[in-house]
């Protein structure tokens, strides 16, 4: 790594890249190797690898306690958790979601022959606009899936009001909101249920995994049945189901990373402040802010490039990639512009002006425990030099 000080140090001007190895968004945060190996030895000794083992049960209890919610049902991944939650709630017909989200939110519906209806977002918050949601309700609408983005909550109260008025089910995709809060209440306590992702790139990971959080006893019971083929005891299937179980070794990774979670939050917050110092004064550049009165993981450093910036968003991305800084254009170009939705709903974009506006502005920058102040300084130097050279 080199600390960039002048335009001549940029790879686009003939120098070597700022980083010898690629600097990725979402590089995994990993806890104690020794603690994980201890869990591994215990799992080997017990020869209990799956099917509600003791590590999984303790993991679910700790995740539920961390979010102050009654039930955590852990799954093999977040997408399966979404699919099972959707089916357990009895959603069908049409379900309203944002297009500005990871494609899994839409796929979890389409995979089950449910039509995802894309509503526009608030360009400031990047989450669903309640007025846009109201405009998309039809007689076939059965539910709403709000998405908490960047660790910032969807408009929970407004969406709940809409759901209550129209007799709709409301759930949340909380893949970005592990350990976050709204008005002092932890994520997991809103809507009928909320779905977490523990994918390797997330702030908190279990290698791969996910979970459904809920305070509804009956819903939790149904979801537990559904993740294990509908089995209730031995040789007794009482409900349709699939295989969504989380295995013991994955739960062990979760236990280790949960012990390290405070250190990850501290590292993310330091990185965010360093990015803010380096970027906040640049013309046409802004960073999404967080409510410091709430719990937040600072998992994402989200930079917006507006019309006042002398350099386009895509040119900044290109320059960063040349330096081996693999920043990302989340969630470009929006689910409605991806297959199969681009062909199924070719005119959806007419109702999604804010979605397109935000998707064309956002850059997500690397952070996490693998990043420190010097690395952030190098990343911000690339952006500073590029913008200053065009000013």
One Martini backbone bead per residue (centre of mass of N, CA, C, O) as a GRO file, in nm:
protein
  391
    1UNK     BB    1   0.097   0.035   0.021
    2UNK     BB    2   0.018   0.373  -0.073
    3UNK     BB    3   0.048   0.714  -0.003
    4UNK     BB    4  -0.122   0.942  -0.161
    5UNK     BB    5  -0.001   1.281  -0.295
    6UNK     BB    6  -0.020   1.261  -0.618
    7UNK     BB    7  -0.104   1.228  -0.947
    8UNK     BB    8   0.153   1.045  -1.018
    9UNK     BB    9   0.046   0.801  -0.823
   10UNK     BB   10  -0.144   0.715  -1.034
   11UNK     BB   11  -0.230   0.459  -1.244
   12UNK     BB   12  -0.357   0.645  -1.473
   13UNK     BB   13  -0.039   0.778  -1.480
   14UNK     BB   14   0.160   0.496  -1.458
   15UNK     BB   15   0.141   0.381  -1.199
   16UNK     BB   16   0.101   0.189  -0.951
   17UNK     BB   17  -0.108   0.059  -0.760
   18UNK     BB   18  -0.208   0.123  -0.442
   19UNK     BB   19  -0.283  -0.190  -0.450
   20UNK     BB   20  -0.181  -0.509  -0.486
   21UNK     BB   21  -0.444  -0.589  -0.356
   22UNK     BB   22  -0.761  -0.620  -0.341
   23UNK     BB   23  -1.016  -0.389  -0.226
   24UNK     BB   24  -1.295  -0.486  -0.062
   25UNK     BB   25  -1.620  -0.509  -0.033
   26UNK     BB   26  -1.691  -0.715   0.236
   27UNK     BB   27  -1.475  -0.805   0.409
   28UNK     BB   28  -1.436  -1.021   0.644
   29UNK     BB   29  -1.535  -1.061   0.971
   30UNK     BB   30  -1.313  -1.201   1.226
   31UNK     BB   31  -1.260  -1.382   1.485
   32UNK     BB   32  -1.152  -1.623   1.684
   33UNK     BB   33  -0.968  -1.893   1.604
   34UNK     BB   34  -0.951  -2.046   1.876
   35UNK     BB   35  -1.256  -2.053   1.936
   36UNK     BB   36  -1.339  -2.202   1.680
   37UNK     BB   37  -1.165  -2.460   1.723
   38UNK     BB   38  -1.306  -2.541   1.982
   39UNK     BB   39  -1.582  -2.588   1.860
   40UNK     BB   40  -1.489  -2.798   1.654
   41UNK     BB   41  -1.398  -3.014   1.855
   42UNK     BB   42  -1.677  -3.048   1.990
   43UNK     BB   43  -1.828  -3.135   1.736
   44UNK     BB   44  -1.659  -3.385   1.679
   45UNK     BB   45  -1.709  -3.527   1.951
   46UNK     BB   46  -2.029  -3.537   1.918
   47UNK     BB   47  -2.139  -3.578   1.617
   48UNK     BB   48  -2.304  -3.294   1.580
   49UNK     BB   49  -2.392  -3.121   1.276
   50UNK     BB   50  -2.713  -3.115   1.294
   51UNK     BB   51  -3.023  -3.076   1.396
   52UNK     BB   52  -3.041  -2.897   1.659
   53UNK     BB   53  -2.795  -2.819   1.802
   54UNK     BB   54  -2.633  -2.669   2.069
   55UNK     BB   55  -2.511  -2.430   1.914
   56UNK     BB   56  -2.762  -2.331   1.772
   57UNK     BB   57  -2.935  -2.276   2.023
   58UNK     BB   58  -2.745  -2.066   2.146
   59UNK     BB   59  -2.738  -1.877   1.908
   60UNK     BB   60  -3.040  -1.804   1.901
   61UNK     BB   61  -3.051  -1.687   2.186
   62UNK     BB   62  -2.840  -1.459   2.137
   63UNK     BB   63  -2.979  -1.315   1.903
   64UNK     BB   64  -3.242  -1.255   2.049
   65UNK     BB   65  -3.112  -1.093   2.281
   66UNK     BB   66  -2.968  -0.876   2.104
   67UNK     BB   67  -3.283  -0.794   1.991
   68UNK     BB   68  -3.516  -0.826   2.193
   69UNK     BB   69  -3.644  -1.113   2.108
   70UNK     BB   70  -3.812  -1.412   2.117
   71UNK     BB   71  -3.731  -1.508   1.810
   72UNK     BB   72  -3.487  -1.732   1.655
   73UNK     BB   73  -3.451  -1.853   1.313
   74UNK     BB   74  -3.219  -2.033   1.175
   75UNK     BB   75  -3.032  -2.038   0.862
   76UNK     BB   76  -2.848  -2.109   0.575
   77UNK     BB   77  -2.988  -1.837   0.459
   78UNK     BB   78  -3.142  -1.541   0.373
   79UNK     BB   79  -3.318  -1.636   0.134
   80UNK     BB   80  -3.460  -1.871   0.273
   81UNK     BB   81  -3.575  -1.697   0.497
   82UNK     BB   82  -3.755  -1.532   0.312
   83UNK     BB   83  -3.917  -1.764   0.182
   84UNK     BB   84  -4.035  -1.878   0.445
   85UNK     BB   85  -4.169  -1.622   0.553
   86UNK     BB   86  -4.357  -1.576   0.313
   87UNK     BB   87  -4.505  -1.851   0.339
   88UNK     BB   88  -4.589  -1.831   0.641
   89UNK     BB   89  -4.772  -1.565   0.577
   90UNK     BB   90  -4.931  -1.612   0.296
   91UNK     BB   91  -4.821  -1.500   0.048
   92UNK     BB   92  -4.958  -1.343  -0.253
   93UNK     BB   93  -4.963  -1.232  -0.565
   94UNK     BB   94  -4.886  -0.920  -0.436
   95UNK     BB   95  -4.570  -0.749  -0.353
   96UNK     BB   96  -4.425  -0.481  -0.194
   97UNK     BB   97  -4.120  -0.327  -0.313
   98UNK     BB   98  -3.813  -0.240  -0.366
   99UNK     BB   99  -3.570  -0.191  -0.616
  100UNK     BB  100  -3.370  -0.081  -0.393
  101UNK     BB  101  -3.213  -0.384  -0.386
  102UNK     BB  102  -3.148  -0.686  -0.345
  103UNK     BB  103  -3.245  -0.945  -0.551
  104UNK     BB  104  -3.358  -1.141  -0.328
  105UNK     BB  105  -3.623  -0.997  -0.264
  106UNK     BB  106  -3.752  -1.068  -0.539
  107UNK     BB  107  -3.686  -1.373  -0.574
  108UNK     BB  108  -3.847  -1.481  -0.322
  109UNK     BB  109  -4.110  -1.431  -0.480
  110UNK     BB  110  -4.083  -1.541  -0.772
  111UNK     BB  111  -4.011  -1.837  -0.683
  112UNK     BB  112  -4.339  -1.831  -0.566
  113UNK     BB  113  -4.537  -1.686  -0.769
  114UNK     BB  114  -4.479  -1.384  -0.692
  115UNK     BB  115  -4.539  -1.042  -0.734
  116UNK     BB  116  -4.322  -0.791  -0.771
  117UNK     BB  117  -4.375  -0.459  -0.655
  118UNK     BB  118  -4.242  -0.152  -0.749
  119UNK     BB  119  -4.140   0.096  -0.534
  120UNK     BB  120  -4.049   0.390  -0.442
  121UNK     BB  121  -3.814   0.620  -0.313
  122UNK     BB  122  -3.636   0.800  -0.094
  123UNK     BB  123  -3.364   1.003  -0.177
  124UNK     BB  124  -3.254   1.030   0.122
  125UNK     BB  125  -3.297   0.725   0.253
  126UNK     BB  126  -3.348   0.475   0.032
  127UNK     BB  127  -3.640   0.416   0.109
  128UNK     BB  128  -3.948   0.371   0.124
  129UNK     BB  129  -4.229   0.535  -0.008
  130UNK     BB  130  -4.538   0.554   0.113
  131UNK     BB  131  -4.682   0.688  -0.131
  132UNK     BB  132  -4.583   0.476  -0.336
  133UNK     BB  133  -4.717   0.236  -0.205
  134UNK     BB  134  -5.010   0.327  -0.234
  135UNK     BB  135  -5.002   0.336  -0.555
  136UNK     BB  136  -4.946  -0.001  -0.571
  137UNK     BB  137  -5.218  -0.082  -0.480
  138UNK     BB  138  -5.418  -0.377  -0.510
  139UNK     BB  139  -5.635  -0.644  -0.501
  140UNK     BB  140  -5.357  -0.840  -0.504
  141UNK     BB  141  -5.254  -0.736  -0.245
  142UNK     BB  142  -5.078  -0.885   0.059
  143UNK     BB  143  -4.796  -0.714   0.079
  144UNK     BB  144  -4.498  -0.593   0.262
  145UNK     BB  145  -4.145  -0.518   0.197
  146UNK     BB  146  -3.925  -0.388   0.394
  147UNK     BB  147  -3.606  -0.203   0.373
  148UNK     BB  148  -3.315  -0.198   0.546
  149UNK     BB  149  -3.072   0.054   0.480
  150UNK     BB  150  -2.748   0.081   0.592
  151UNK     BB  151  -2.891   0.065   0.893
  152UNK     BB  152  -3.150   0.204   0.799
  153UNK     BB  153  -3.473   0.258   0.836
  154UNK     BB  154  -3.760   0.207   0.752
  155UNK     BB  155  -4.095   0.326   0.745
  156UNK     BB  156  -4.251   0.170   0.981
  157UNK     BB  157  -4.511   0.323   1.065
  158UNK     BB  158  -4.624   0.385   0.782
  159UNK     BB  159  -4.638   0.087   0.686
  160UNK     BB  160  -4.825  -0.014   0.911
  161UNK     BB  161  -5.061   0.168   0.843
  162UNK     BB  162  -5.108   0.064   0.560
  163UNK     BB  163  -5.148  -0.233   0.632
  164UNK     BB  164  -5.394  -0.189   0.819
  165UNK     BB  165  -5.584  -0.045   0.616
  166UNK     BB  166  -5.545  -0.305   0.389
  167UNK     BB  167  -5.482  -0.593   0.505
  168UNK     BB  168  -5.165  -0.632   0.538
  169UNK     BB  169  -4.862  -0.768   0.524
  170UNK     BB  170  -4.563  -0.716   0.736
  171UNK     BB  171  -4.220  -0.708   0.641
  172UNK     BB  172  -3.853  -0.746   0.683
  173UNK     BB  173  -3.551  -0.658   0.535
  174UNK     BB  174  -3.252  -0.698   0.759
  175UNK     BB  175  -2.960  -0.739   0.628
  176UNK     BB  176  -2.852  -0.428   0.723
  177UNK     BB  177  -2.966  -0.450   1.059
  178UNK     BB  178  -2.778  -0.559   1.255
  179UNK     BB  179  -2.807  -0.415   1.568
  180UNK     BB  180  -3.036  -0.221   1.518
  181UNK     BB  181  -3.233   0.085   1.568
  182UNK     BB  182  -3.572   0.219   1.668
  183UNK     BB  183  -3.642   0.418   1.910
  184UNK     BB  184  -3.477   0.188   2.095
  185UNK     BB  185  -3.562  -0.047   1.905
  186UNK     BB  186  -3.499  -0.342   1.789
  187UNK     BB  187  -3.444  -0.519   1.546
  188UNK     BB  188  -3.727  -0.766   1.514
  189UNK     BB  189  -4.001  -0.589   1.626
  190UNK     BB  190  -4.119  -0.569   1.331
  191UNK     BB  191  -4.379  -0.663   1.227
  192UNK     BB  192  -4.408  -0.998   1.183
  193UNK     BB  193  -4.109  -0.990   1.057
  194UNK     BB  194  -3.744  -1.047   1.037
  195UNK     BB  195  -3.458  -1.052   0.810
  196UNK     BB  196  -3.146  -1.204   0.818
  197UNK     BB  197  -2.794  -1.175   0.729
  198UNK     BB  198  -2.481  -1.402   0.728
  199UNK     BB  199  -2.300  -1.322   0.524
  200UNK     BB  200  -1.967  -1.273   0.466
  201UNK     BB  201  -2.020  -0.949   0.392
  202UNK     BB  202  -2.127  -0.898   0.654
  203UNK     BB  203  -2.090  -0.761   0.953
  204UNK     BB  204  -2.234  -1.036   1.028
  205UNK     BB  205  -2.107  -1.373   1.036
  206UNK     BB  206  -2.144  -1.751   0.930
  207UNK     BB  207  -2.030  -1.741   0.642
  208UNK     BB  208  -2.340  -1.861   0.618
  209UNK     BB  209  -2.668  -1.701   0.657
  210UNK     BB  210  -2.973  -1.680   0.867
  211UNK     BB  211  -3.286  -1.511   0.986
  212UNK     BB  212  -3.577  -1.513   1.195
  213UNK     BB  213  -3.760  -1.251   1.348
  214UNK     BB  214  -3.994  -1.285   1.634
  215UNK     BB  215  -4.303  -1.247   1.850
  216UNK     BB  216  -4.450  -1.489   1.709
  217UNK     BB  217  -4.523  -1.798   1.806
  218UNK     BB  218  -4.666  -1.930   1.560
  219UNK     BB  219  -4.469  -1.840   1.343
  220UNK     BB  220  -4.217  -1.974   1.461
  221UNK     BB  221  -4.326  -2.263   1.452
  222UNK     BB  222  -4.368  -2.275   1.145
  223UNK     BB  223  -4.076  -2.208   1.059
  224UNK     BB  224  -3.945  -2.451   1.196
  225UNK     BB  225  -4.089  -2.660   1.025
  226UNK     BB  226  -4.006  -2.554   0.735
  227UNK     BB  227  -3.682  -2.593   0.776
  228UNK     BB  228  -3.771  -2.929   0.840
  229UNK     BB  229  -3.998  -3.058   0.639
  230UNK     BB  230  -4.227  -3.060   0.882
  231UNK     BB  231  -4.112  -3.168   1.138
  232UNK     BB  232  -4.256  -3.348   1.438
  233UNK     BB  233  -4.046  -3.528   1.509
  234UNK     BB  234  -4.052  -3.858   1.453
  235UNK     BB  235  -4.214  -3.946   1.170
  236UNK     BB  236  -4.361  -3.632   1.170
  237UNK     BB  237  -4.546  -3.477   0.928
  238UNK     BB  238  -4.730  -3.140   0.945
  239UNK     BB  239  -4.570  -2.979   0.708
  240UNK     BB  240  -4.461  -2.795   0.479
  241UNK     BB  241  -4.116  -2.813   0.341
  242UNK     BB  242  -3.764  -2.769   0.396
  243UNK     BB  243  -3.404  -2.703   0.371
  244UNK     BB  244  -3.294  -2.447   0.624
  245UNK     BB  245  -3.063  -2.532   0.790
  246UNK     BB  246  -2.835  -2.483   1.042
  247UNK     BB  247  -2.519  -2.558   1.115
  248UNK     BB  248  -2.287  -2.595   1.359
  249UNK     BB  249  -2.031  -2.457   1.230
  250UNK     BB  250  -2.184  -2.194   1.166
  251UNK     BB  251  -2.274  -2.124   1.453
  252UNK     BB  252  -1.986  -2.100   1.562
  253UNK     BB  253  -1.907  -1.854   1.399
  254UNK     BB  254  -2.125  -1.677   1.528
  255UNK     BB  255  -2.024  -1.686   1.819
  256UNK     BB  256  -1.747  -1.560   1.767
  257UNK     BB  257  -1.850  -1.294   1.625
  258UNK     BB  258  -2.024  -1.196   1.862
  259UNK     BB  259  -1.781  -1.148   2.056
  260UNK     BB  260  -1.656  -0.923   1.827
  261UNK     BB  261  -1.864  -0.689   1.763
  262UNK     BB  262  -1.753  -0.432   1.902
  263UNK     BB  263  -1.494  -0.413   1.730
  264UNK     BB  264  -1.635  -0.373   1.460
  265UNK     BB  265  -1.786  -0.114   1.521
  266UNK     BB  266  -1.537   0.056   1.588
  267UNK     BB  267  -1.400   0.028   1.313
  268UNK     BB  268  -1.630   0.144   1.140
  269UNK     BB  269  -1.643   0.422   1.280
  270UNK     BB  270  -1.354   0.510   1.220
  271UNK     BB  271  -1.376   0.489   0.913
  272UNK     BB  272  -1.605   0.686   0.874
  273UNK     BB  273  -1.458   0.934   0.988
  274UNK     BB  274  -1.225   0.925   0.782
  275UNK     BB  275  -1.400   0.965   0.534
  276UNK     BB  276  -1.525   1.231   0.618
  277UNK     BB  277  -1.263   1.394   0.630
  278UNK     BB  278  -1.184   1.332   0.313
  279UNK     BB  279  -1.491   1.413   0.167
  280UNK     BB  280  -1.685   1.653   0.275
  281UNK     BB  281  -1.531   1.898   0.096
  282UNK     BB  282  -1.625   1.793  -0.166
  283UNK     BB  283  -1.760   1.846  -0.463
  284UNK     BB  284  -2.054   1.655  -0.487
  285UNK     BB  285  -2.000   1.519  -0.198
  286UNK     BB  286  -2.153   1.253   0.003
  287UNK     BB  287  -2.248   1.117   0.319
  288UNK     BB  288  -2.409   0.902   0.486
  289UNK     BB  289  -2.590   0.921   0.776
  290UNK     BB  290  -2.620   0.879   1.137
  291UNK     BB  291  -2.793   0.801   1.424
  292UNK     BB  292  -2.642   0.843   1.737
  293UNK     BB  293  -2.902   0.741   1.916
  294UNK     BB  294  -2.846   0.477   1.771
  295UNK     BB  295  -2.801   0.168   1.671
  296UNK     BB  296  -2.495   0.092   1.479
  297UNK     BB  297  -2.257  -0.056   1.243
  298UNK     BB  298  -2.126   0.094   1.000
  299UNK     BB  299  -2.109  -0.100   0.739
  300UNK     BB  300  -2.163   0.154   0.548
  301UNK     BB  301  -2.004   0.346   0.289
  302UNK     BB  302  -2.195   0.613   0.150
  303UNK     BB  303  -2.156   0.760  -0.163
  304UNK     BB  304  -2.246   1.068  -0.321
  305UNK     BB  305  -2.294   1.180  -0.667
  306UNK     BB  306  -2.340   1.484  -0.795
  307UNK     BB  307  -2.369   1.744  -1.026
  308UNK     BB  308  -2.130   1.917  -0.880
  309UNK     BB  309  -1.945   1.713  -0.978
  310UNK     BB  310  -1.670   1.697  -1.206
  311UNK     BB  311  -1.722   1.386  -1.161
  312UNK     BB  312  -1.827   1.093  -1.226
  313UNK     BB  313  -1.918   0.809  -1.089
  314UNK     BB  314  -1.786   0.614  -1.302
  315UNK     BB  315  -1.504   0.745  -1.295
  316UNK     BB  316  -1.447   0.684  -1.001
  317UNK     BB  317  -1.470   0.382  -1.020
  318UNK     BB  318  -1.248   0.341  -1.229
  319UNK     BB  319  -1.017   0.460  -1.059
  320UNK     BB  320  -1.040   0.268  -0.819
  321UNK     BB  321  -0.996   0.003  -0.979
  322UNK     BB  322  -0.712   0.076  -1.081
  323UNK     BB  323  -0.621   0.077  -0.758
  324UNK     BB  324  -0.772  -0.179  -0.623
  325UNK     BB  325  -1.060  -0.039  -0.557
  326UNK     BB  326  -1.366  -0.221  -0.502
  327UNK     BB  327  -1.600  -0.052  -0.558
  328UNK     BB  328  -1.965   0.006  -0.548
  329UNK     BB  329  -2.300   0.009  -0.728
  330UNK     BB  330  -2.518   0.039  -0.527
  331UNK     BB  331  -2.822  -0.094  -0.674
  332UNK     BB  332  -2.715  -0.141  -0.953
  333UNK     BB  333  -2.999  -0.079  -1.162
  334UNK     BB  334  -3.204  -0.234  -1.033
  335UNK     BB  335  -3.435  -0.480  -1.033
  336UNK     BB  336  -3.607  -0.377  -1.285
  337UNK     BB  337  -3.320  -0.411  -1.467
  338UNK     BB  338  -3.349  -0.714  -1.420
  339UNK     BB  339  -3.355  -1.044  -1.434
  340UNK     BB  340  -3.688  -1.085  -1.534
  341UNK     BB  341  -3.811  -0.788  -1.490
  342UNK     BB  342  -3.742  -0.634  -1.753
  343UNK     BB  343  -3.954  -0.815  -1.917
  344UNK     BB  344  -4.210  -0.829  -1.734
  345UNK     BB  345  -4.157  -0.494  -1.650
  346UNK     BB  346  -4.080  -0.253  -1.875
  347UNK     BB  347  -4.245   0.006  -1.714
  348UNK     BB  348  -4.149   0.045  -1.412
  349UNK     BB  349  -3.961   0.305  -1.436
  350UNK     BB  350  -4.193   0.524  -1.443
  351UNK     BB  351  -4.214   0.481  -1.102
  352UNK     BB  352  -3.865   0.518  -1.055
  353UNK     BB  353  -3.699   0.790  -1.032
  354UNK     BB  354  -3.546   0.773  -0.755
  355UNK     BB  355  -3.406   0.507  -0.801
  356UNK     BB  356  -3.236   0.599  -1.044
  357UNK     BB  357  -3.100   0.840  -0.910
  358UNK     BB  358  -2.952   0.678  -0.685
  359UNK     BB  359  -2.814   0.450  -0.857
  360UNK     BB  360  -2.635   0.688  -1.012
  361UNK     BB  361  -2.470   0.791  -0.724
  362UNK     BB  362  -2.361   0.536  -0.584
  363UNK     BB  363  -2.097   0.455  -0.343
  364UNK     BB  364  -1.923   0.178  -0.206
  365UNK     BB  365  -1.694   0.148   0.054
  366UNK     BB  366  -1.445   0.028   0.220
  367UNK     BB  367  -1.459  -0.182   0.519
  368UNK     BB  368  -1.359  -0.279   0.836
  369UNK     BB  369  -1.111  -0.475   0.998
  370UNK     BB  370  -0.918  -0.456   0.728
  371UNK     BB  371  -0.931  -0.149   0.800
  372UNK     BB  372  -0.761   0.167   0.804
  373UNK     BB  373  -0.658   0.486   0.805
  374UNK     BB  374  -0.450   0.457   0.572
  375UNK     BB  375  -0.642   0.332   0.371
  376UNK     BB  376  -0.850   0.555   0.368
  377UNK     BB  377  -0.653   0.777   0.280
  378UNK     BB  378  -0.597   0.653   0.003
  379UNK     BB  379  -0.883   0.652  -0.106
  380UNK     BB  380  -0.937   0.960  -0.072
  381UNK     BB  381  -0.702   1.054  -0.250
  382UNK     BB  382  -0.805   0.956  -0.517
  383UNK     BB  383  -1.061   1.131  -0.516
  384UNK     BB  384  -0.935   1.407  -0.475
  385UNK     BB  385  -0.747   1.415  -0.724
  386UNK     BB  386  -0.962   1.370  -0.938
  387UNK     BB  387  -1.135   1.623  -0.874
  388UNK     BB  388  -0.909   1.842  -0.882
  389UNK     BB  389  -0.829   1.783  -1.187
  390UNK     BB  390  -1.141   1.885  -1.282
  391UNK     BB  391  -1.173   2.188  -1.146
   0.00000   0.00000   0.00000
